[in-house]
Amino acid sequence: MSELIHISGCAETVGGLPISRLLPAIQRRAVGPFVFVDHIGPAELVPGQGLDVPPHPHIGLATVTYLFEGIQLHRDTLGNEVLIEPGDINLMTAGRGIAHSERTPADARNGGKLHGVQTWIALPRPLEQCSPHFEHYPEQQLPRIVRQGVQIHLLIGQLFGHISPVAVESPTIYAVIDLAPGAHITLPADYAERALMLIHGEAHADNSVLGVNELVLLPETGETHVTATEATRVLLLGGAPLDGPRTLWWNFVASDRELIEAAKVAWQEDRFGQIPNETDRLPLPIKRLTAD
């Protein structure tokens, strides 16, 4: 049985709220098409407090937002304004360029919790410069798989004969798995690269104990056995390996650094378009390119 690789998240603050960033990491730049994973919260909000991420740009990726608790307002340069509620999938494909904002609505700033995960999926090279587009999938459209002591919310991809309607550009698996105390599930190696992330509870995968704010990389072949010792929630993510290395710089992802340089100039020159009901924007940071 292969030893599983554990990646610890690093603490950050985004939009005024605490997050744990699990990808990219020194040990691993991507898991399948996933090149970025932020575990948001869980944050206890005081009245008047909320998430506030002003307009900012993206290229070369699809953002996937999923909430366990709370509510979030998405606005973008295509004119979309959508409320994201727990269980929904919010999929924004940036392609050659899109900008969006992420905020707690004004009428929802009365306290409570905000808890979720935002991930970036790198687009295949032939589609990096595709037209931007946006899809929102309400919770009830996404399959629920029920087994003894186990409930699975299948967000993207295929699992145990079920297929999610969420359309992405490369083979991808993304699922929330809830286990009752003592419950067990055997995960097939349907996708070459996979990882588990413990959201809450206590469980182990094969002989490895899962830790909160860790990404645990699974073997490319063979089944993985997950057992919970208390009520537990884990996230399964991964897919087919990327078709080559990617560079991440700020909110940009590309296989060619010239695309990032062009995107930097376009944002400085305000050529990403306007977002209705938004007036401010994040400035281009001063930072170096990350390693491929």
C-alpha positions in Angstrom: 0.0 0.0 0.0 1.5 3.3 -1.1 2.2 6.0 1.5 0.0 9.0 1.0 1.5 12.5 0.6 0.2 15.2 2.9 0.4 18.9 1.9 -0.3 21.5 4.6 -2.2 24.7 3.7 -0.7 28.1 4.4 -2.8 30.8 6.2 -3.9 33.8 4.2 -6.5 36.5 4.3 -8.7 37.2 1.3 -11.5 39.8 1.2 -11.1 40.3 4.9 -11.6 36.6 5.8 -9.2 33.9 6.8 -8.4 31.1 4.3 -6.1 28.2 4.0 -4.3 27.9 0.7 -3.6 24.3 -0.3 -2.6 24.7 -3.9 -0.2 25.7 -5.4 2.3 24.1 -3.0 6.0 23.4 -3.0 5.3 19.6 -3.1 2.7 19.8 -5.8 1.7 22.5 -8.4 -1.5 20.8 -9.5 -3.8 17.9 -8.9 -5.4 17.0 -12.2 -6.6 20.3 -13.7 -6.8 21.9 -10.2 -4.0 24.5 -9.9 -5.5 26.5 -6.9 -7.4 25.5 -3.8 -8.6 27.9 -1.1 -10.5 26.7 2.0 -12.5 29.7 3.1 -13.2 29.9 6.8 -15.2 28.7 8.5 -15.5 32.3 9.6 -17.9 33.7 12.2 -19.1 37.0 10.9 -20.2 39.8 13.2 -23.1 42.0 12.0 -21.9 44.3 9.2 -19.0 42.0 8.3 -18.8 40.0 5.1 -16.6 38.9 2.2 -15.4 41.8 0.0 -13.2 41.0 -3.0 -13.5 43.9 -5.5 -13.3 43.4 -9.2 -10.2 41.6 -10.4 -9.3 39.8 -13.6 -8.6 36.2 -14.7 -7.3 34.4 -17.8 -6.7 30.8 -18.7 -8.8 29.1 -16.0 -12.2 28.3 -14.7 -13.1 29.4 -11.2 -15.3 27.0 -9.2 -17.0 28.3 -6.1 -18.8 26.0 -3.6 -20.2 27.0 -0.2 -21.0 24.9 2.8 -22.5 27.8 4.8 -23.3 31.4 4.1 -24.1 33.3 0.8 -22.0 35.1 -1.7 -22.8 37.5 -4.6 -21.0 37.0 -7.9 -20.8 39.9 -10.5 -18.8 39.8 -13.7 -18.0 41.7 -16.9 -20.5 39.5 -18.8 -23.2 41.2 -16.8 -24.0 38.2 -14.6 -25.2 38.9 -11.0 -25.9 35.7 -9.2 -26.3 34.7 -5.6 -24.3 31.6 -4.6 -25.9 29.5 -1.9 -24.7 26.4 -0.1 -24.6 23.4 -2.4 -24.5 25.4 -5.6 -21.7 25.3 -8.2 -20.6 28.6 -9.6 -18.4 28.0 -12.7 -16.8 31.0 -14.5 -14.6 30.2 -17.4 -12.2 33.1 -18.0 -10.6 32.0 -21.3 -8.9 35.1 -22.8 -10.2 37.4 -20.0 -12.9 38.1 -17.6 -13.2 40.2 -14.4 -15.5 39.5 -11.4 -16.2 40.5 -7.8 -17.1 38.4 -4.8 -19.1 39.9 -2.0 -21.5 39.2 0.8 -24.7 40.9 -0.2 -25.6 44.0 1.8 -28.9 42.4 3.1 -27.0 39.3 4.4 -24.5 41.1 6.6 -26.3 40.3 9.8 -23.8 37.8 11.3 -23.6 34.1 10.8 -21.0 31.9 9.1 -19.2 31.8 5.8 -17.5 28.5 4.9 -16.6 27.2 1.5 -13.9 26.3 -1.1 -12.8 28.2 -4.2 -10.7 26.3 -6.8 -9.2 27.2 -10.1 -9.2 24.6 -13.0 -6.6 25.3 -15.6 -8.0 25.2 -19.2 -6.4 22.9 -21.8 -3.9 24.7 -23.9 -6.1 24.9 -27.0 -8.9 26.6 -25.0 -6.8 29.1 -22.9 -7.9 31.9 -25.2 -11.5 30.8 -25.6 -14.4 33.3 -25.1 -15.3 33.8 -21.5 -18.5 32.3 -20.3 -20.4 31.6 -17.1 -22.7 28.9 -15.7 -24.5 28.5 -12.4 -25.8 25.1 -11.2 -28.2 25.1 -8.3 -27.7 22.5 -5.6 -30.7 20.4 -6.7 -29.3 19.9 -10.2 -26.2 18.1 -8.8 -26.4 14.3 -8.1 -26.6 12.9 -4.6 -25.3 9.4 -4.1 -26.4 7.6 -0.9 -24.7 4.5 0.5 -24.8 3.0 4.0 -23.6 5.8 6.3 -22.3 7.8 3.3 -23.8 10.7 1.3 -21.9 12.1 -1.7 -22.7 15.4 -3.4 -21.2 14.9 -6.9 -20.1 18.4 -8.1 -18.1 17.6 -11.3 -17.3 14.4 -13.1 -18.3 10.8 -12.7 -18.4 8.6 -9.6 -20.1 5.2 -8.9 -22.0 5.4 -12.2 -23.4 8.9 -11.6 -22.6 11.9 -13.8 -22.7 15.5 -12.9 -24.2 18.0 -15.4 -21.4 20.5 -14.7 -19.6 20.9 -18.0 -15.8 21.4 -17.8 -13.1 21.2 -20.4 -11.0 18.3 -19.2 -11.6 15.0 -17.2 -12.3 16.2 -13.6 -13.6 14.8 -10.4 -15.0 17.0 -7.6 -17.2 15.7 -4.8 -18.2 16.3 -1.2 -18.4 13.1 0.9 -20.2 13.0 4.2 -19.6 10.0 6.4 -21.4 9.0 9.6 -19.4 7.8 12.6 -17.9 4.4 11.7 -18.8 4.6 8.0 -16.5 3.5 5.3 -16.1 4.1 1.6 -13.8 2.7 -1.0 -12.8 5.3 -3.7 -11.9 3.9 -7.1 -8.9 5.1 -9.0 -11.1 6.4 -11.9 -8.8 9.5 -12.4 -5.0 9.5 -12.5 -4.5 12.3 -10.0 -6.7 12.7 -6.9 -6.6 14.2 -3.5 -8.7 14.3 -0.3 -9.2 17.4 1.9 -10.8 17.0 5.4 -13.4 19.7 6.0 -14.4 18.6 9.5 -14.5 15.4 11.6 -12.0 12.6 12.0 -11.1 10.0 9.5 -8.2 8.1 7.9 -7.5 7.1 4.3 -5.8 3.7 4.2 -3.3 4.1 7.0 -3.0 7.9 6.9 -4.9 10.2 9.4 -6.5 13.1 7.6 -5.8 16.5 9.0 -7.9 19.7 8.7 -6.4 22.1 6.1 -4.3 19.4 4.5 -4.4 18.1 1.0 -3.7 14.4 0.9 -2.5 13.0 -2.4 -3.8 9.6 -3.3 -1.9 6.9 -5.4 -2.5 6.9 -9.1 -3.5 3.3 -9.1 -5.5 1.2 -6.7 -8.5 1.9 -4.5 -8.3 4.1 -1.4 -10.3 3.1 1.7 -11.7 6.0 3.8 -13.1 5.3 7.3 -14.6 7.9 9.7 -14.4 7.7 13.4 -16.9 10.5 13.9 -19.2 12.5 11.7 -16.9 13.6 8.9 -16.9 15.6 5.7 -14.1 15.3 3.0 -13.6 16.8 -0.4 -12.4 14.7 -3.3 -10.8 16.5 -6.2 -8.6 15.7 -9.2 -8.7 14.5 -12.7 -6.5 13.9 -15.7 -2.9 15.4 -15.5 -2.4 18.9 -17.1 -1.2 19.0 -20.7 1.9 20.8 -19.7 3.2 23.2 -16.9 1.3 26.3 -16.0 2.5 29.6 -14.7 0.4 31.3 -12.0 0.8 35.1 -11.5 -1.7 36.8 -9.3 -5.1 35.8 -10.8 -3.7 34.7 -14.1 -2.9 31.2 -15.3 -1.2 30.4 -18.6 1.1 28.0 -20.4 2.8 31.0 -22.1 4.1 33.8 -20.0 3.5 36.2 -22.9 -0.3 35.7 -22.2 0.3 36.9 -18.7 2.2 39.9 -19.7 -0.5 40.9 -22.1 -3.2 40.4 -19.4 -1.2 42.6 -17.0 -1.2 45.4 -19.6 -4.9 44.9 -20.4 -5.8 45.2 -16.7 -3.7 48.3 -16.3 -5.4 49.9 -19.3 -8.9 48.9 -18.1 -9.6 46.7 -21.1 -11.3 43.8 -19.3 -14.7 45.5 -19.4 -17.0 47.0 -16.7 -19.0 45.2 -14.0 -22.5 46.6 -13.4 -22.9 48.0 -9.9 -19.2 48.0 -9.2 -17.0 51.1 -9.1 -13.7 50.0 -7.5 -11.1 47.5 -8.6 -8.0 45.7 -7.3 -4.8 47.2 -8.6 -2.2 45.1 -10.4 0.3 44.0 -7.7 4.0 44.3 -7.9 5.3 40.8 -7.8 7.4 38.3 -9.7 6.2 35.4 -11.7 6.0 32.2 -9.8 7.9 29.1 -11.0 6.3 26.8 -13.5 
